[in-house]
Amino acid sequence: MAKYLLAYKGGGMAQSEAEREAAMAAWGAWMGGLGAALTDGGNPFGPSKAMAADGTLGDGASSALTGYSILQADDFAAAAELAKGCPIFASGGSIDIYEALPM
């Protein structure tokens, strides 16, 4: 089995407290349903900076990543199947899947 990083892009924050609670419950239910495949639930990202080769920082990274999780799966198809129910899609976001190569 390999590890796959789910890189979350976009999505929006719920406006009301009730909507935030419902969103957090959806994330908890989805992550709970992943079982042992979920090796790192990850975290959402806050503001970002882009760093140039000379070390200078610019405003905002170009990737627009909003968070991550790490799964264990047999292949990309299996990782994608696990990602299908992710709540990021309900808020207009998307997922890029990367295989984490062993070192």
N, CA, C and O atoms as CSV, one atom per row, in Angstrom:
chain,resi,resn,atom,element,x,y,z
A,1,MET,N,N,0.839,-1.187,0.000
A,1,MET,CA,C,0.000,0.000,0.000
A,1,MET,C,C,0.873,1.235,0.000
A,1,MET,O,O,1.959,1.250,0.580
A,2,ALA,N,N,0.388,2.262,-0.653
A,2,ALA,CA,C,1.102,3.532,-0.728
A,2,ALA,C,C,0.336,4.597,0.047
A,2,ALA,O,O,-0.837,4.424,0.379
A,3,LYS,N,N,1.012,5.685,0.322
A,3,LYS,CA,C,0.362,6.833,0.953
A,3,LYS,C,C,0.018,7.844,-0.124
A,3,LYS,O,O,0.781,8.060,-1.066
A,4,TYR,N,N,-1.160,8.466,0.035
A,4,TYR,CA,C,-1.639,9.466,-0.906
A,4,TYR,C,C,-2.035,10.718,-0.139
A,4,TYR,O,O,-2.768,10.659,0.848
A,5,LEU,N,N,-1.539,11.837,-0.608
A,5,LEU,CA,C,-1.883,13.121,-0.007
A,5,LEU,C,C,-3.074,13.704,-0.756
A,5,LEU,O,O,-3.036,13.857,-1.977
A,6,LEU,N,N,-4.125,14.027,-0.023
A,6,LEU,CA,C,-5.257,14.755,-0.597
A,6,LEU,C,C,-5.005,16.221,-0.319
A,6,LEU,O,O,-5.008,16.644,0.837
A,7,ALA,N,N,-4.787,17.002,-1.365
A,7,ALA,CA,C,-4.559,18.441,-1.231
A,7,ALA,C,C,-5.873,19.141,-1.564
A,7,ALA,O,O,-6.336,19.109,-2.704
A,8,TYR,N,N,-6.460,19.767,-0.562
A,8,TYR,CA,C,-7.752,20.426,-0.740
A,8,TYR,C,C,-7.541,21.825,-1.303
A,8,TYR,O,O,-6.653,22.559,-0.870
A,9,LYS,N,N,-8.376,22.178,-2.280
A,9,LYS,CA,C,-8.314,23.501,-2.905
A,9,LYS,C,C,-9.702,24.123,-2.861
A,9,LYS,O,O,-10.702,23.472,-3.164
A,10,GLY,N,N,-9.745,25.389,-2.478
A,10,GLY,CA,C,-11.003,26.111,-2.497
A,10,GLY,C,C,-11.954,25.664,-1.405
A,10,GLY,O,O,-11.544,25.189,-0.346
A,11,GLY,N,N,-13.218,25.826,-1.688
A,11,GLY,CA,C,-14.235,25.566,-0.679
A,11,GLY,C,C,-14.475,26.844,0.105
A,11,GLY,O,O,-13.692,27.790,0.010
A,12,GLY,N,N,-15.519,26.877,0.854
A,12,GLY,CA,C,-15.844,28.076,1.612
A,12,GLY,C,C,-16.185,27.751,3.046
A,12,GLY,O,O,-16.556,26.625,3.378
A,13,MET,N,N,-16.053,28.748,3.883
A,13,MET,CA,C,-16.388,28.602,5.293
A,13,MET,C,C,-17.882,28.852,5.461
A,13,MET,O,O,-18.430,29.800,4.899
A,14,ALA,N,N,-18.528,27.997,6.234
A,14,ALA,CA,C,-19.956,28.158,6.508
A,14,ALA,C,C,-20.189,29.493,7.221
A,14,ALA,O,O,-19.340,29.950,7.987
A,15,GLN,N,N,-21.321,30.101,6.969
A,15,GLN,CA,C,-21.614,31.434,7.493
A,15,GLN,C,C,-22.157,31.435,8.915
A,15,GLN,O,O,-21.756,32.261,9.735
A,16,SER,N,N,-23.053,30.526,9.204
A,16,SER,CA,C,-23.685,30.528,10.529
A,16,SER,C,C,-23.051,29.459,11.420
A,16,SER,O,O,-22.379,28.547,10.938
A,17,GLU,N,N,-23.275,29.588,12.702
A,17,GLU,CA,C,-22.762,28.605,13.653
A,17,GLU,C,C,-23.352,27.225,13.365
A,17,GLU,O,O,-22.643,26.221,13.434
A,18,ALA,N,N,-24.631,27.171,13.047
A,18,ALA,CA,C,-25.280,25.894,12.748
A,18,ALA,C,C,-24.671,25.260,11.496
A,18,ALA,O,O,-24.462,24.048,11.451
A,19,GLU,N,N,-24.385,26.077,10.481
A,19,GLU,CA,C,-23.761,25.560,9.260
A,19,GLU,C,C,-22.340,25.064,9.544
A,19,GLU,O,O,-21.927,24.040,8.999
A,20,ARG,N,N,-21.592,25.773,10.387
A,20,ARG,CA,C,-20.237,25.353,10.750
A,20,ARG,C,C,-20.283,24.021,11.499
A,20,ARG,O,O,-19.469,23.134,11.239
A,21,GLU,N,N,-21.221,23.880,12.419
A,21,GLU,CA,C,-21.359,22.630,13.164
A,21,GLU,C,C,-21.715,21.483,12.233
A,21,GLU,O,O,-21.191,20.379,12.377
A,22,ALA,N,N,-22.606,21.739,11.278
A,22,ALA,CA,C,-22.988,20.702,10.315
A,22,ALA,C,C,-21.799,20.323,9.431
A,22,ALA,O,O,-21.598,19.147,9.127
A,23,ALA,N,N,-21.021,21.308,9.024
A,23,ALA,CA,C,-19.836,21.033,8.198
A,23,ALA,C,C,-18.818,20.212,8.982
A,23,ALA,O,O,-18.253,19.258,8.447
A,24,MET,N,N,-18.578,20.568,10.234
A,24,MET,CA,C,-17.621,19.823,11.053
A,24,MET,C,C,-18.116,18.393,11.291
A,24,MET,O,O,-17.319,17.455,11.314
A,25,ALA,N,N,-19.414,18.230,11.467
A,25,ALA,CA,C,-19.974,16.892,11.637
A,25,ALA,C,C,-19.786,16.068,10.360
A,25,ALA,O,O,-19.483,14.876,10.427
A,26,ALA,N,N,-19.966,16.707,9.196
A,26,ALA,CA,C,-19.777,16.005,7.924
A,26,ALA,C,C,-18.324,15.564,7.756
A,26,ALA,O,O,-18.054,14.442,7.326
A,27,TRP,N,N,-17.388,16.458,8.098
A,27,TRP,CA,C,-15.968,16.104,8.026
A,27,TRP,C,C,-15.655,14.960,8.985
A,27,TRP,O,O,-14.951,14.020,8.618
A,28,GLY,N,N,-16.171,15.033,10.209
A,28,GLY,CA,C,-15.929,13.985,11.191
A,28,GLY,C,C,-16.480,12.639,10.738
A,28,GLY,O,O,-15.831,11.607,10.909
A,29,ALA,N,N,-17.678,12.651,10.161
A,29,ALA,CA,C,-18.300,11.414,9.687
A,29,ALA,C,C,-17.509,10.831,8.521
A,29,ALA,O,O,-17.272,9.624,8.469
A,30,TRP,N,N,-17.102,11.689,7.587
A,30,TRP,CA,C,-16.326,11.208,6.435
A,30,TRP,C,C,-14.991,10.624,6.898
A,30,TRP,O,O,-14.626,9.517,6.500
A,31,MET,N,N,-14.269,11.361,7.733
A,31,MET,CA,C,-12.976,10.873,8.209
A,31,MET,C,C,-13.135,9.596,9.032
A,31,MET,O,O,-12.316,8.683,8.924
A,32,GLY,N,N,-14.177,9.529,9.850
A,32,GLY,CA,C,-14.433,8.325,10.633
A,32,GLY,C,C,-14.710,7.121,9.752
A,32,GLY,O,O,-14.332,5.997,10.080
A,33,GLY,N,N,-15.367,7.363,8.641
A,33,GLY,CA,C,-15.681,6.289,7.703
A,33,GLY,C,C,-14.475,5.772,6.938
A,33,GLY,O,O,-14.538,4.696,6.344
A,34,LEU,N,N,-13.382,6.515,6.943
A,34,LEU,CA,C,-12.180,6.078,6.234
A,34,LEU,C,C,-11.436,4.984,7.002
A,34,LEU,O,O,-10.640,4.244,6.424
A,35,GLY,N,N,-11.696,4.890,8.291
A,35,GLY,CA,C,-11.070,3.850,9.110
A,35,GLY,C,C,-9.557,3.906,9.068
A,35,GLY,O,O,-8.958,4.979,9.149
A,36,ALA,N,N,-8.939,2.726,8.941
A,36,ALA,CA,C,-7.473,2.622,8.969
A,36,ALA,C,C,-6.812,3.244,7.747
A,36,ALA,O,O,-5.600,3.456,7.757
A,37,ALA,N,N,-7.566,3.541,6.697
A,37,ALA,CA,C,-6.983,4.169,5.512
A,37,ALA,C,C,-6.504,5.588,5.802
A,37,ALA,O,O,-5.604,6.089,5.128
A,38,LEU,N,N,-7.096,6.230,6.792
A,38,LEU,CA,C,-6.706,7.594,7.159
A,38,LEU,C,C,-5.491,7.532,8.074
A,38,LEU,O,O,-5.598,7.124,9.231
A,39,THR,N,N,-4.326,7.940,7.550
A,39,THR,CA,C,-3.104,7.895,8.362
A,39,THR,C,C,-2.806,9.235,9.017
A,39,THR,O,O,-2.108,9.289,10.029
A,40,ASP,N,N,-3.333,10.325,8.445
A,40,ASP,CA,C,-3.167,11.668,9.013
A,40,ASP,C,C,-4.355,12.498,8.554
A,40,ASP,O,O,-4.487,12.800,7.368
A,41,GLY,N,N,-5.220,12.867,9.493
A,41,GLY,CA,C,-6.396,13.661,9.152
A,41,GLY,C,C,-6.060,15.026,8.596
A,41,GLY,O,O,-6.879,15.642,7.915
A,42,GLY,N,N,-4.852,15.508,8.883
A,42,GLY,CA,C,-4.414,16.791,8.342
A,42,GLY,C,C,-4.994,17.970,9.078
A,42,GLY,O,O,-5.445,17.861,10.219
A,43,ASN,N,N,-4.973,19.087,8.410
A,43,ASN,CA,C,-5.457,20.356,8.960
A,43,ASN,C,C,-5.837,21.287,7.834
A,43,ASN,O,O,-5.360,21.134,6.710
A,44,PRO,N,N,-6.690,22.252,8.125
A,44,PRO,CA,C,-6.913,23.319,7.144
A,44,PRO,C,C,-5.717,24.277,7.171
A,44,PRO,O,O,-4.986,24.335,8.160
A,45,PHE,N,N,-5.526,25.017,6.097
A,45,PHE,CA,C,-4.455,26.005,6.013
A,45,PHE,C,C,-4.999,27.404,6.226
A,45,PHE,O,O,-6.137,27.701,5.861
A,46,GLY,N,N,-4.194,28.248,6.809
A,46,GLY,CA,C,-4.495,29.666,6.948
A,46,GLY,C,C,-3.855,30.434,5.807
A,46,GLY,O,O,-3.608,29.870,4.741
A,47,PRO,N,N,-3.582,31.723,6.019
A,47,PRO,CA,C,-2.948,32.537,4.979
A,47,PRO,C,C,-1.604,31.953,4.557
A,47,PRO,O,O,-0.958,31.241,5.325
A,48,SER,N,N,-1.193,32.259,3.334
A,48,SER,CA,C,0.063,31.725,2.809
A,48,SER,C,C,0.937,32.838,2.241
A,48,SER,O,O,0.474,33.953,2.001
A,49,LYS,N,N,2.184,32.517,2.036
A,49,LYS,CA,C,3.152,33.379,1.366
A,49,LYS,C,C,3.857,32.535,0.325
A,49,LYS,O,O,4.008,31.327,0.511
A,50,ALA,N,N,4.288,33.139,-0.758
A,50,ALA,CA,C,5.069,32.458,-1.786
A,50,ALA,C,C,6.517,32.911,-1.636
A,50,ALA,O,O,6.794,34.109,-1.581
A,51,MET,N,N,7.438,31.954,-1.572
A,51,MET,CA,C,8.843,32.305,-1.400
A,51,MET,C,C,9.600,32.100,-2.702
A,51,MET,O,O,9.493,31.050,-3.335
A,52,ALA,N,N,10.370,33.117,-3.098
A,52,ALA,CA,C,11.204,33.046,-4.290
A,52,ALA,C,C,12.554,32.422,-3.931
A,52,ALA,O,O,12.882,32.277,-2.753
A,53,ALA,N,N,13.325,32.059,-4.939
A,53,ALA,CA,C,14.633,31.432,-4.722
A,53,ALA,C,C,15.568,32.315,-3.910
A,53,ALA,O,O,16.445,31.810,-3.210
A,54,ASP,N,N,15.389,33.640,-3.997
A,54,ASP,CA,C,16.256,34.541,-3.239
A,54,ASP,C,C,15.773,34.756,-1.808
A,54,ASP,O,O,16.370,35.531,-1.061
A,55,GLY,N,N,14.698,34.075,-1.426
A,55,GLY,CA,C,14.191,34.154,-0.064
A,55,GLY,C,C,13.149,35.225,0.178
A,55,GLY,O,O,12.615,35.316,1.283
A,56,THR,N,N,12.843,36.039,-0.821
A,56,THR,CA,C,11.822,37.064,-0.633
A,56,THR,C,C,10.438,36.421,-0.608
A,56,THR,O,O,10.188,35.417,-1.275
A,57,LEU,N,N,9.551,37.019,0.173
A,57,LEU,CA,C,8.191,36.517,0.300
A,57,LEU,C,C,7.211,37.413,-0.424
A,57,LEU,O,O,7.277,38.639,-0.334
A,58,GLY,N,N,6.296,36.776,-1.149
A,58,GLY,CA,C,5.219,37.496,-1.809
A,58,GLY,C,C,3.904,37.102,-1.179
A,58,GLY,O,O,3.831,36.113,-0.451
A,59,ASP,N,N,2.872,37.861,-1.452
A,59,ASP,CA,C,1.559,37.582,-0.879
A,59,ASP,C,C,0.903,36.404,-1.572
A,59,ASP,O,O,0.729,36.397,-2.791
A,60,GLY,N,N,0.543,35.416,-0.785
A,60,GLY,CA,C,-0.263,34.295,-1.257
A,60,GLY,C,C,0.451,33.336,-2.182
A,60,GLY,O,O,1.087,33.751,-3.151
A,61,ALA,N,N,0.347,32.060,-1.886
A,61,ALA,CA,C,0.876,31.023,-2.761
A,61,ALA,C,C,-0.056,30.853,-3.951
A,61,ALA,O,O,-1.266,31.047,-3.827
A,62,SER,N,N,0.495,30.494,-5.094
A,62,SER,CA,C,-0.307,30.371,-6.312
A,62,SER,C,C,-1.205,29.138,-6.319
A,62,SER,O,O,-2.158,29.083,-7.096
A,63,SER,N,N,-0.925,28.153,-5.476
A,63,SER,CA,C,-1.673,26.901,-5.507
A,63,SER,C,C,-3.070,26.996,-4.905
A,63,SER,O,O,-3.933,26.186,-5.243
A,64,ALA,N,N,-3.313,27.946,-4.038
A,64,ALA,CA,C,-4.611,28.133,-3.388
A,64,ALA,C,C,-5.048,26.917,-2.580
A,64,ALA,O,O,-6.241,26.628,-2.489
A,65,LEU,N,N,-4.081,26.196,-1.989
A,65,LEU,CA,C,-4.420,25.043,-1.164
A,65,LEU,C,C,-5.084,25.502,0.131
A,65,LEU,O,O,-4.713,26.524,0.708
A,66,THR,N,N,-6.070,24.729,0.573
A,66,THR,CA,C,-6.783,25.092,1.794
A,66,THR,C,C,-6.652,24.045,2.902
A,66,THR,O,O,-7.153,24.256,4.007
A,67,GLY,N,N,-5.983,22.913,2.622
A,67,GLY,CA,C,-5.776,21.904,3.639
A,67,GLY,C,C,-5.300,20.608,3.035
A,67,GLY,O,O,-5.068,20.514,1.829
A,68,TYR,N,N,-5.152,19.587,3.900
A,68,TYR,CA,C,-4.665,18.292,3.431
A,68,TYR,C,C,-5.116,17.175,4.365
A,68,TYR,O,O,-5.505,17.408,5.510
A,69,SER,N,N,-5.049,15.966,3.841
A,69,SER,CA,C,-5.172,14.724,4.603
A,69,SER,C,C,-4.293,13.699,3.911
A,69,SER,O,O,-3.981,13.842,2.729
A,70,ILE,N,N,-3.890,12.654,4.647
A,70,ILE,CA,C,-3.077,11.595,4.061
A,70,ILE,C,C,-3.783,10.257,4.264
A,70,ILE,O,O,-4.185,9.900,5.371
A,71,LEU,N,N,-3.918,9.534,3.158
A,71,LEU,CA,C,-4.575,8.224,3.162
A,71,LEU,C,C,-3.597,7.146,2.753
A,71,LEU,O,O,-2.570,7.419,2.131
A,72,GLN,N,N,-3.925,5.927,3.105
A,72,GLN,CA,C,-3.197,4.759,2.637
A,72,GLN,C,C,-4.140,4.017,1.713
A,72,GLN,O,O,-5.284,3.741,2.074
A,73,ALA,N,N,-3.660,3.691,0.508
A,73,ALA,CA,C,-4.508,3.001,-0.466
A,73,ALA,C,C,-3.638,2.164,-1.402
A,73,ALA,O,O,-2.423,2.351,-1.473
A,74,ASP,N,N,-4.276,1.242,-2.116
A,74,ASP,CA,C,-3.552,0.374,-3.035
A,74,ASP,C,C,-3.043,1.112,-4.271
A,74,ASP,O,O,-1.962,0.803,-4.772
A,75,ASP,N,N,-3.813,2.086,-4.767
A,75,ASP,CA,C,-3.428,2.810,-5.976
A,75,ASP,C,C,-4.251,4.100,-6.066
A,75,ASP,O,O,-5.071,4.386,-5.194
A,76,PHE,N,N,-4.021,4.872,-7.133
A,76,PHE,CA,C,-4.749,6.135,-7.302
A,76,PHE,C,C,-6.256,5.920,-7.340
A,76,PHE,O,O,-7.011,6.705,-6.767
A,77,ALA,N,N,-6.691,4.868,-8.007
A,77,ALA,CA,C,-8.134,4.615,-8.113
A,77,ALA,C,C,-8.742,4.384,-6.736
A,77,ALA,O,O,-9.825,4.888,-6.441
A,78,ALA,N,N,-8.052,3.630,-5.899
A,78,ALA,CA,C,-8.561,3.372,-4.545
A,78,ALA,C,C,-8.553,4.650,-3.715
A,78,ALA,O,O,-9.484,4.893,-2.947
A,79,ALA,N,N,-7.508,5.473,-3.862
A,79,ALA,CA,C,-7.454,6.750,-3.141
A,79,ALA,C,C,-8.590,7.669,-3.591
A,79,ALA,O,O,-9.214,8.340,-2.769
A,80,ALA,N,N,-8.852,7.695,-4.888
A,80,ALA,CA,C,-9.939,8.518,-5.419
A,80,ALA,C,C,-11.293,8.037,-4.916
A,80,ALA,O,O,-12.175,8.846,-4.627
A,81,GLU,N,N,-11.456,6.737,-4.814
A,81,GLU,CA,C,-12.716,6.185,-4.298
A,81,GLU,C,C,-12.938,6.628,-2.859
A,81,GLU,O,O,-14.053,6.991,-2.484
A,82,LEU,N,N,-11.879,6.602,-2.048
A,82,LEU,CA,C,-11.987,7.054,-0.661
A,82,LEU,C,C,-12.294,8.548,-0.582
A,82,LEU,O,O,-13.009,8.993,0.315
A,83,ALA,N,N,-11.755,9.315,-1.519
A,83,ALA,CA,C,-11.931,10.769,-1.508
A,83,ALA,C,C,-13.306,11.218,-1.994
A,83,ALA,O,O,-13.700,12.356,-1.737
A,84,LYS,N,N,-14.041,10.358,-2.685
A,84,LYS,CA,C,-15.317,10.741,-3.294
A,84,LYS,C,C,-16.293,11.406,-2.340
A,84,LYS,O,O,-16.967,12.357,-2.734
A,85,GLY,N,N,-16.393,10.950,-1.122
A,85,GLY,CA,C,-17.375,11.498,-0.190
A,85,GLY,C,C,-16.890,12.683,0.619
A,85,GLY,O,O,-17.562,13.100,1.563
A,86,CYS,N,N,-15.741,13.234,0.270
A,86,CYS,CA,C,-15.172,14.333,1.053
A,86,CYS,C,C,-16.085,15.563,1.048
A,86,CYS,O,O,-16.580,15.963,-0.006
A,87,PRO,N,N,-16.306,16.157,2.207
A,87,PRO,CA,C,-17.173,17.338,2.300
A,87,PRO,C,C,-16.647,18.584,1.583
A,87,PRO,O,O,-17.403,19.542,1.420
A,88,ILE,N,N,-15.384,18.610,1.148
A,88,ILE,CA,C,-14.868,19.778,0.432
A,88,ILE,C,C,-15.689,20.042,-0.828
A,88,ILE,O,O,-15.846,21.191,-1.242
A,89,PHE,N,N,-16.213,18.977,-1.439
A,89,PHE,CA,C,-16.992,19.142,-2.666
A,89,PHE,C,C,-18.297,19.892,-2.411
A,89,PHE,O,O,-18.756,20.640,-3.274
A,90,ALA,N,N,-18.896,19.703,-1.242
A,90,ALA,CA,C,-20.166,20.361,-0.914
A,90,ALA,C,C,-20.001,21.865,-0.786
A,90,ALA,O,O,-20.970,22.610,-0.938
A,91,SER,N,N,-18.772,22.325,-0.507
A,91,SER,CA,C,-18.563,23.767,-0.369
A,91,SER,C,C,-17.859,24.362,-1.591
A,91,SER,O,O,-17.300,25.457,-1.518
A,92,GLY,N,N,-17.889,23.635,-2.714
A,92,GLY,CA,C,-17.342,24.163,-3.959
A,92,GLY,C,C,-15.854,23.939,-4.153
A,92,GLY,O,O,-15.271,24.490,-5.087
A,93,GLY,N,N,-15.223,23.145,-3.294
A,93,GLY,CA,C,-13.791,22.896,-3.411
A,93,GLY,C,C,-13.476,21.689,-4.273
A,93,GLY,O,O,-14.370,21.037,-4.812
A,94,SER,N,N,-12.192,21.406,-4.393
A,94,SER,CA,C,-11.736,20.264,-5.171
A,94,SER,C,C,-10.561,19.608,-4.448
A,94,SER,O,O,-10.064,20.121,-3.446
A,95,ILE,N,N,-10.131,18.469,-4.976
A,95,ILE,CA,C,-9.018,17.729,-4.384
A,95,ILE,C,C,-8.015,17.362,-5.469
A,95,ILE,O,O,-8.394,16.879,-6.536
A,96,ASP,N,N,-6.734,17.591,-5.193
A,96,ASP,CA,C,-5.648,17.040,-6.000
A,96,ASP,C,C,-5.081,15.884,-5.188
A,96,ASP,O,O,-4.876,16.012,-3.981
A,97,ILE,N,N,-4.828,14.757,-5.844
A,97,ILE,CA,C,-4.283,13.583,-5.158
A,97,ILE,C,C,-2.847,13.366,-5.621
A,97,ILE,O,O,-2.560,13.318,-6.817
A,98,TYR,N,N,-1.956,13.236,-4.644
A,98,TYR,CA,C,-0.533,13.000,-4.905
A,98,TYR,C,C,-0.106,11.715,-4.233
A,98,TYR,O,O,-0.461,11.473,-3.080
A,99,GLU,N,N,0.651,10.885,-4.935
A,99,GLU,CA,C,1.249,9.729,-4.288
A,99,GLU,C,C,2.509,10.198,-3.558
A,99,GLU,O,O,3.353,10.878,-4.141
A,100,ALA,N,N,2.631,9.834,-2.291
A,100,ALA,CA,C,3.824,10.157,-1.502
A,100,ALA,C,C,4.824,9.024,-1.722
A,100,ALA,O,O,4.584,7.887,-1.317
A,101,LEU,N,N,5.929,9.340,-2.356
A,101,LEU,CA,C,6.918,8.329,-2.684
A,101,LEU,C,C,7.753,7.967,-1.466
A,101,LEU,O,O,8.141,8.848,-0.698
A,102,PRO,N,N,8.033,6.687,-1.279
A,102,PRO,CA,C,8.850,6.294,-0.127
A,102,PRO,C,C,10.282,6.779,-0.288
A,102,PRO,O,O,10.816,6.822,-1.396
A,103,MET,N,N,10.888,7.140,0.816
A,103,MET,CA,C,12.277,7.623,0.792
A,103,MET,C,C,13.132,6.706,1.622
A,103,MET,O,O,14.337,6.925,1.741
